[in-house]
Amino acid sequence: MTKGYLLFAINGNNTDYTKLAYACALSIKLTQPDGYNNVAVVTNNTGYFTSKRPVVDNLIQYSDTEHGMDARIHAYK
């Protein structure tokens, strides 16, 4: 996957970011041309995505080594 979108969906106490990332992935799949509509999601709730329509190309398990948006520094890994 060389082109596409990387979404972080790390749930907190008040917001379910997995639902928001799923909606965003659906939008990307419907509006972007083939080859540019790849979606990877970093999440601490992988079960949510596996039970839905498959719109995520790469599902990456979030590890608690970094908290919240501090995890963005690992995006290129």
MMTF fields as JSON, N, C-alpha, C and O atoms, coordinates in Angstrom:
{
  "mmtfVersion": "1.0.0",
  "mmtfProducer": "UNKNOWN",
  "numBonds": 307,
  "numAtoms": 308,
  "numGroups": 77,
  "numChains": 1,
  "numModels": 1,
  "chainsPerModel": [1],
  "groupsPerChain": [77],
  "chainIdList": ["A"],
  "bondAtomList": [4, 2, 8, 6, 12, 10, 16, 14, 20, 18, 24, 22, 28, 26, 32, 30, 36, 34, 40, 38, 44, 42, 48, 46, 52, 50, 56, 54, 60, 58, 64, 62, 68, 66, 72, 70, 76, 74, 80, 78, 84, 82, 88, 86, 92, 90, 96, 94, 100, 98, 104, 102, 108, 106, 112, 110, 116, 114, 120, 118, 124, 122, 128, 126, 132, 130, 136, 134, 140, 138, 144, 142, 148, 146, 152, 150, 156, 154, 160, 158, 164, 162, 168, 166, 172, 170, 176, 174, 180, 178, 184, 182, 188, 186, 192, 190, 196, 194, 200, 198, 204, 202, 208, 206, 212, 210, 216, 214, 220, 218, 224, 222, 228, 226, 232, 230, 236, 234, 240, 238, 244, 242, 248, 246, 252, 250, 256, 254, 260, 258, 264, 262, 268, 266, 272, 270, 276, 274, 280, 278, 284, 282, 288, 286, 292, 290, 296, 294, 300, 298, 304, 302],
  "bondOrderList": [1, 1, 1, 1, 1, 1, 1, 1, 1, 1, 1, 1, 1, 1, 1, 1, 1, 1, 1, 1, 1, 1, 1, 1, 1, 1, 1, 1, 1, 1, 1, 1, 1, 1, 1, 1, 1, 1, 1, 1, 1, 1, 1, 1, 1, 1, 1, 1, 1, 1, 1, 1, 1, 1, 1, 1, 1, 1, 1, 1, 1, 1, 1, 1, 1, 1, 1, 1, 1, 1, 1, 1, 1, 1, 1, 1],
  "groupList": [{"groupName": "MET", "atomNameList": ["N", "CA", "C", "O"], "elementList": ["N", "C", "C", "O"], "formalChargeList": [0, 0, 0, 0], "bondAtomList": [1, 0, 2, 1, 3, 2], "bondOrderList": [1, 1, 2], "singleLetterCode": "M", "chemCompType": "L-PEPTIDE LINKING"}, {"groupName": "THR", "atomNameList": ["N", "CA", "C", "O"], "elementList": ["N", "C", "C", "O"], "formalChargeList": [0, 0, 0, 0], "bondAtomList": [1, 0, 2, 1, 3, 2], "bondOrderList": [1, 1, 2], "singleLetterCode": "T", "chemCompType": "L-PEPTIDE LINKING"}, {"groupName": "LYS", "atomNameList": ["N", "CA", "C", "O"], "elementList": ["N", "C", "C", "O"], "formalChargeList": [0, 0, 0, 0], "bondAtomList": [1, 0, 2, 1, 3, 2], "bondOrderList": [1, 1, 2], "singleLetterCode": "K", "chemCompType": "L-PEPTIDE LINKING"}, {"groupName": "GLY", "atomNameList": ["N", "CA", "C", "O"], "elementList": ["N", "C", "C", "O"], "formalChargeList": [0, 0, 0, 0], "bondAtomList": [1, 0, 2, 1, 3, 2], "bondOrderList": [1, 1, 2], "singleLetterCode": "G", "chemCompType": "PEPTIDE LINKING"}, {"groupName": "TYR", "atomNameList": ["N", "CA", "C", "O"], "elementList": ["N", "C", "C", "O"], "formalChargeList": [0, 0, 0, 0], "bondAtomList": [1, 0, 2, 1, 3, 2], "bondOrderList": [1, 1, 2], "singleLetterCode": "Y", "chemCompType": "L-PEPTIDE LINKING"}, {"groupName": "LEU", "atomNameList": ["N", "CA", "C", "O"], "elementList": ["N", "C", "C", "O"], "formalChargeList": [0, 0, 0, 0], "bondAtomList": [1, 0, 2, 1, 3, 2], "bondOrderList": [1, 1, 2], "singleLetterCode": "L", "chemCompType": "L-PEPTIDE LINKING"}, {"groupName": "PHE", "atomNameList": ["N", "CA", "C", "O"], "elementList": ["N", "C", "C", "O"], "formalChargeList": [0, 0, 0, 0], "bondAtomList": [1, 0, 2, 1, 3, 2], "bondOrderList": [1, 1, 2], "singleLetterCode": "F", "chemCompType": "L-PEPTIDE LINKING"}, {"groupName": "ALA", "atomNameList": ["N", "CA", "C", "O"], "elementList": ["N", "C", "C", "O"], "formalChargeList": [0, 0, 0, 0], "bondAtomList": [1, 0, 2, 1, 3, 2], "bondOrderList": [1, 1, 2], "singleLetterCode": "A", "chemCompType": "L-PEPTIDE LINKING"}, {"groupName": "ILE", "atomNameList": ["N", "CA", "C", "O"], "elementList": ["N", "C", "C", "O"], "formalChargeList": [0, 0, 0, 0], "bondAtomList": [1, 0, 2, 1, 3, 2], "bondOrderList": [1, 1, 2], "singleLetterCode": "I", "chemCompType": "L-PEPTIDE LINKING"}, {"groupName": "ASN", "atomNameList": ["N", "CA", "C", "O"], "elementList": ["N", "C", "C", "O"], "formalChargeList": [0, 0, 0, 0], "bondAtomList": [1, 0, 2, 1, 3, 2], "bondOrderList": [1, 1, 2], "singleLetterCode": "N", "chemCompType": "L-PEPTIDE LINKING"}, {"groupName": "ASP", "atomNameList": ["N", "CA", "C", "O"], "elementList": ["N", "C", "C", "O"], "formalChargeList": [0, 0, 0, 0], "bondAtomList": [1, 0, 2, 1, 3, 2], "bondOrderList": [1, 1, 2], "singleLetterCode": "D", "chemCompType": "L-PEPTIDE LINKING"}, {"groupName": "CYS", "atomNameList": ["N", "CA", "C", "O"], "elementList": ["N", "C", "C", "O"], "formalChargeList": [0, 0, 0, 0], "bondAtomList": [1, 0, 2, 1, 3, 2], "bondOrderList": [1, 1, 2], "singleLetterCode": "C", "chemCompType": "L-PEPTIDE LINKING"}, {"groupName": "SER", "atomNameList": ["N", "CA", "C", "O"], "elementList": ["N", "C", "C", "O"], "formalChargeList": [0, 0, 0, 0], "bondAtomList": [1, 0, 2, 1, 3, 2], "bondOrderList": [1, 1, 2], "singleLetterCode": "S", "chemCompType": "L-PEPTIDE LINKING"}, {"groupName": "GLN", "atomNameList": ["N", "CA", "C", "O"], "elementList": ["N", "C", "C", "O"], "formalChargeList": [0, 0, 0, 0], "bondAtomList": [1, 0, 2, 1, 3, 2], "bondOrderList": [1, 1, 2], "singleLetterCode": "Q", "chemCompType": "L-PEPTIDE LINKING"}, {"groupName": "PRO", "atomNameList": ["N", "CA", "C", "O"], "elementList": ["N", "C", "C", "O"], "formalChargeList": [0, 0, 0, 0], "bondAtomList": [1, 0, 2, 1, 3, 2], "bondOrderList": [1, 1, 2], "singleLetterCode": "P", "chemCompType": "L-PEPTIDE LINKING"}, {"groupName": "VAL", "atomNameList": ["N", "CA", "C", "O"], "elementList": ["N", "C", "C", "O"], "formalChargeList": [0, 0, 0, 0], "bondAtomList": [1, 0, 2, 1, 3, 2], "bondOrderList": [1, 1, 2], "singleLetterCode": "V", "chemCompType": "L-PEPTIDE LINKING"}, {"groupName": "ARG", "atomNameList": ["N", "CA", "C", "O"], "elementList": ["N", "C", "C", "O"], "formalChargeList": [0, 0, 0, 0], "bondAtomList": [1, 0, 2, 1, 3, 2], "bondOrderList": [1, 1, 2], "singleLetterCode": "R", "chemCompType": "L-PEPTIDE LINKING"}, {"groupName": "GLU", "atomNameList": ["N", "CA", "C", "O"], "elementList": ["N", "C", "C", "O"], "formalChargeList": [0, 0, 0, 0], "bondAtomList": [1, 0, 2, 1, 3, 2], "bondOrderList": [1, 1, 2], "singleLetterCode": "E", "chemCompType": "L-PEPTIDE LINKING"}, {"groupName": "HIS", "atomNameList": ["N", "CA", "C", "O"], "elementList": ["N", "C", "C", "O"], "formalChargeList": [0, 0, 0, 0], "bondAtomList": [1, 0, 2, 1, 3, 2], "bondOrderList": [1, 1, 2], "singleLetterCode": "H", "chemCompType": "L-PEPTIDE LINKING"}],
  "groupTypeList": [0, 1, 2, 3, 4, 5, 5, 6, 7, 8, 9, 3, 9, 9, 1, 10, 4, 1, 2, 5, 7, 4, 7, 11, 7, 5, 12, 8, 2, 5, 1, 13, 14, 10, 3, 4, 9, 9, 15, 7, 15, 15, 1, 9, 9, 1, 3, 4, 6, 1, 12, 2, 16, 14, 15, 15, 10, 9, 5, 8, 13, 4, 12, 10, 1, 17, 18, 3, 0, 10, 7, 16, 8, 18, 7, 4, 2],
  "groupIdList": [1, 2, 3, 4, 5, 6, 7, 8, 9, 10, 11, 12, 13, 14, 15, 16, 17, 18, 19, 20, 21, 22, 23, 24, 25, 26, 27, 28, 29, 30, 31, 32, 33, 34, 35, 36, 37, 38, 39, 40, 41, 42, 43, 44, 45, 46, 47, 48, 49, 50, 51, 52, 53, 54, 55, 56, 57, 58, 59, 60, 61, 62, 63, 64, 65, 66, 67, 68, 69, 70, 71, 72, 73, 74, 75, 76, 77],
  "secStructList": [7, 7, 1, 1, 3, 3, 3, 3, 3, 7, 7, 7, 1, 1, 7, 7, 2, 2, 2, 2, 2, 2, 2, 2, 2, 2, 2, 2, 2, 2, 2, 1, 7, 6, 6, 1, 7, 7, 3, 3, 3, 3, 3, 1, 7, 2, 2, 2, 2, 2, 6, 1, 7, 1, 7, 7, 1, 3, 3, 3, 3, 7, 7, 6, 6, 1, 7, 4, 4, 4, 4, 4, 4, 4, 6, 6, 7],
  "xCoordList": [0.85, 0.0, 0.896, 1.537, 0.945, 1.796, 0.999, 1.545, -0.285, -1.135, -2.397, -2.915, -2.879, -4.107, -4.177, -3.543, -4.943, -5.247, -4.902, -5.133, -4.348, -4.054, -4.901, -4.759, -5.782, -6.676, -6.315, -5.999, -6.365, -6.17, -7.533, -8.216, -7.936, -9.222, -8.982, -9.263, -8.471, -8.146, -9.227, -9.294, -10.071, -11.212, -10.787, -9.825, -11.531, -11.349, -12.549, -13.347, -12.674, -13.793, -15.104, -16.167, -15.046, -16.265, -16.63, -17.779, -15.707, -15.967, -15.55, -14.489, -16.41, -16.111, -15.534, -16.277, -14.24, -13.584, -13.622, -13.422, -13.875, -13.956, -15.147, -15.039, -16.27, -17.438, -17.129, -17.516, -16.443, -16.09, -15.11, -15.238, -14.14, -13.173, -13.845, -13.494, -14.806, -15.53, -16.328, -16.332, -16.999, -17.755, -16.823, -17.164, -15.673, -14.683, -14.182, -14.039, -13.915, -13.455, -14.514, -14.186, -15.78, -16.857, -16.888, -17.05, -16.734, -16.726, -15.554, -15.709, -14.398, -13.209, -13.435, -13.138, -13.956, -14.188, -15.193, -15.072, -16.179, -17.212, -16.796, -17.341, -15.858, -15.562, -14.204, -14.002, -13.273, -11.928, -11.726, -12.311, -10.904, -10.676, -9.842, -9.109, -9.972, -9.188, -7.702, -7.216, -6.994, -5.573, -5.285, -4.179, -6.277, -6.13, -7.11, -7.207, -7.827, -8.843, -8.476, -9.36, -7.202, -6.741, -6.846, -6.51, -7.316, -7.516, -6.845, -7.084, -6.007, -5.408, -5.873, -5.914, -6.22, -6.715, -5.887, -5.69, -5.41, -4.734, -5.778, -6.324, -6.055, -7.139, -6.869, -6.084, -7.532, -7.491, -8.763, -8.999, -9.585, -10.83, -10.95, -11.817, -10.092, -10.096, -11.36, -11.752, -11.99, -13.202, -14.33, -15.135, -14.397, -15.448, -15.335, -16.347, -14.137, -13.939, -14.107, -14.53, -13.788, -13.911, -15.362, -15.681, -16.249, -17.659, -18.479, -19.673, -17.868, -18.563, -18.204, -17.36, -18.856, -18.536, -17.062, -16.579, -16.34, -14.89, -14.541, -14.554, -14.235, -13.82, -12.402, -11.835, -11.833, -10.49, -9.505, -9.673, -8.475, -7.493, -6.459, -6.046, -6.046, -5.066, -5.563, -5.853, -5.655, -6.08, -4.881, -4.335, -4.468, -3.262, -3.659, -4.32, -3.256, -3.552, -2.734, -1.512, -3.399, -2.74, -2.124, -2.763, -0.885, -0.254, -0.198, -0.095, -0.265, -0.335, 1.013, 1.166, 1.995, 3.288, 3.23, 3.973, 2.359, 2.133, 0.652, -0.182, 0.323, -1.07, -1.617, -0.952, -2.86, -3.566, -2.848, -2.35, -2.795, -2.21, -0.687, -0.064, -0.079, 1.374, 1.775, 2.94, 0.836, 1.114, 1.403, 1.923, 1.081, 1.301, 2.766, 3.075, 3.671, 5.095, 5.521, 6.58, 4.708, 5.013, 4.317, 4.358, 3.691, 2.875, 3.674, 3.142, 4.903, 5.691, 6.278, 6.81, 6.193, 6.681, 5.693, 5.896],
  "yCoordList": [-1.167, 0.0, 1.229, 1.528, 1.934, 3.114, 4.407, 5.468, 4.335, 5.527, 5.196, 4.082, 6.156, 5.935, 6.776, 7.826, 6.309, 7.058, 6.227, 5.018, 6.887, 6.262, 6.962, 8.164, 6.206, 6.753, 6.19, 5.007, 7.039, 6.613, 6.596, 7.619, 5.46, 5.311, 4.694, 3.516, 5.484, 5.02, 5.533, 6.723, 4.608, 4.991, 5.572, 5.126, 6.58, 7.175, 6.864, 5.983, 7.576, 7.348, 7.899, 7.35, 8.986, 9.672, 9.509, 9.752, 9.111, 9.059, 7.718, 7.186, 7.179, 5.93, 6.284, 6.441, 6.405, 6.801, 5.706, 5.988, 4.46, 3.392, 3.612, 3.366, 4.064, 4.358, 5.49, 5.434, 6.502, 7.639, 7.218, 7.653, 6.379, 5.917, 5.022, 5.065, 4.215, 3.359, 4.206, 3.925, 5.234, 6.139, 6.855, 7.026, 7.264, 7.918, 6.949, 7.332, 5.704, 4.7, 4.43, 4.274, 4.373, 4.198, 5.349, 5.134, 6.553, 7.729, 7.703, 8.036, 7.311, 7.228, 6.197, 6.458, 5.036, 3.981, 4.411, 4.019, 5.212, 5.632, 6.802, 6.969, 7.602, 8.841, 8.888, 9.708, 8.04, 8.111, 7.06, 5.979, 7.362, 6.397, 5.204, 5.295, 4.09, 2.896, 3.212, 3.967, 2.634, 2.898, 4.033, 4.137, 4.883, 5.997, 5.863, 6.76, 4.763, 4.597, 3.544, 2.962, 3.299, 2.355, 2.992, 4.161, 2.207, 2.716, 1.778, 0.57, 2.349, 1.624, 2.296, 3.523, 1.499, 2.031, 1.466, 0.256, 2.36, 1.985, 2.12, 3.202, 1.019, 1.049, 0.13, -0.814, 0.426, -0.445, -1.289, -1.958, -1.256, -2.014, -2.698, -2.341, -3.669, -4.328, -5.15, -5.362, -5.604, -6.398, -5.656, -6.263, -4.354, -3.558, -3.623, -3.757, -3.533, -3.507, -4.886, -4.983, -5.938, -7.276, -7.726, -8.639, -7.102, -7.476, -6.657, -6.91, -5.689, -4.809, -5.163, -6.023, -4.489, -4.641, -4.327, -3.318, -5.156, -4.944, -3.731, -3.818, -2.622, -1.421, -1.006, -0.104, -1.656, -1.32, -2.311, -3.523, -1.795, -2.648, -3.203, -4.356, -2.391, -2.82, -2.389, -1.215, -3.347, -3.088, -3.305, -4.407, -2.274, -2.313, -2.199, -1.241, -3.172, -3.162, -2.082, -2.037, -1.223, -0.147, -0.719, -1.484, -0.346, -0.75, 0.462, 1.598, 0.221, 1.311, 1.932, 2.527, 1.808, 2.408, 3.923, 4.626, 4.427, 5.867, 6.119, 5.269, 7.263, 7.557, 8.617, 9.606, 8.388, 9.366, 9.703, 8.815, 10.952, 11.401, 11.339, 11.591, 11.012, 10.815, 9.632, 9.514, 8.767, 7.603, 7.987, 7.169, 9.203, 9.638, 9.59, 9.477, 9.671, 9.664, 8.328, 8.238, 7.292, 5.961, 5.683, 4.554, 6.674, 6.479, 5.907, 5.097, 6.289, 5.818, 4.439, 3.85, 3.909, 2.556, 1.575, 0.364],
  "zCoordList": [0.0, 0.0, 0.0, 1.007, -1.106, -1.187, -1.183, -0.879, -1.516, -1.51, -0.739, -0.819, -0.005, 0.733, 1.984, 2.085, 2.916, 4.131, 5.356, 5.389, 6.359, 7.645, 8.69, 8.917, 9.324, 10.331, 11.698, 11.83, 12.705, 14.088, 14.762, 14.797, 15.293, 15.967, 17.334, 17.553, 18.233, 19.577, 20.522, 20.83, 20.973, 21.791, 23.12, 23.745, 23.533, 24.842, 25.708, 25.388, 26.789, 27.704, 27.167, 27.455, 26.385, 25.979, 24.511, 24.142, 23.675, 22.235, 21.661, 21.986, 20.798, 20.107, 18.739, 17.77, 18.664, 17.422, 16.36, 15.178, 16.765, 15.772, 14.849, 13.648, 15.371, 14.531, 13.564, 12.397, 14.036, 13.182, 12.086, 10.942, 12.426, 11.43, 10.393, 9.213, 10.827, 9.894, 8.911, 7.712, 9.405, 8.528, 7.551, 6.381, 8.016, 7.153, 6.081, 4.92, 6.459, 5.497, 4.436, 3.26, 4.837, 3.87, 2.871, 1.67, 3.368, 2.507, 1.528, 0.353, 2.016, 1.155, 0.056, -1.109, 0.416, -0.573, -1.643, -2.804, -1.254, -2.198, -3.082, -4.174, -2.64, -3.364, -4.045, -4.941, -3.651, -4.21, -5.297, -5.223, -6.308, -7.383, -6.904, -5.92, -7.62, -7.3, -7.3, -8.142, -6.359, -6.211, -5.244, -4.714, -5.013, -4.073, -2.911, -2.074, -2.858, -1.826, -0.781, -0.153, -0.594, 0.423, 1.807, 1.994, 2.767, 4.126, 5.119, 5.111, 5.969, 7.086, 8.376, 8.462, 9.364, 10.628, 11.773, 11.878, 12.623, 13.87, 14.969, 15.185, 15.662, 16.647, 17.827, 17.738, 18.924, 20.089, 20.176, 21.182, 19.118, 19.068, 17.705, 16.907, 17.437, 16.128, 15.903, 14.756, 16.94, 16.811, 16.124, 15.417, 16.323, 15.679, 14.162, 13.474, 13.639, 12.194, 11.559, 10.407, 12.28, 11.71, 11.632, 10.871, 12.408, 12.386, 11.395, 11.231, 10.739, 9.787, 8.352, 8.1, 7.422, 5.999, 5.797, 6.311, 5.069, 4.932, 4.056, 2.828, 4.693, 3.964, 4.338, 3.722, 5.338, 5.796, 5.182, 5.316, 4.509, 3.853, 4.826, 4.707, 5.779, 6.788, 8.157, 8.387, 9.055, 10.424, 11.322, 11.375, 12.022, 12.841, 14.313, 14.712, 15.105, 16.54, 17.222, 17.08, 17.952, 18.703, 19.969, 20.691, 20.231, 21.489, 22.409, 21.947, 23.67, 24.646, 24.977, 26.043, 24.087, 24.376, 24.264, 24.949, 23.411, 23.283, 23.535, 23.224, 24.087, 24.402, 23.469, 23.161, 23.019, 22.213, 20.926, 20.234, 20.609, 19.358, 19.36, 18.329, 20.489, 20.509, 19.633, 19.253, 19.313, 18.473, 17.029, 16.27, 16.638, 15.248, 14.855, 13.669, 15.809, 15.466, 14.869, 14.249, 15.049, 14.516, 13.185, 12.697, 12.6, 11.386, 10.23, 9.471, 10.07, 8.913, 9.118, 8.177, 10.33, 10.59, 10.008, 10.106]
}
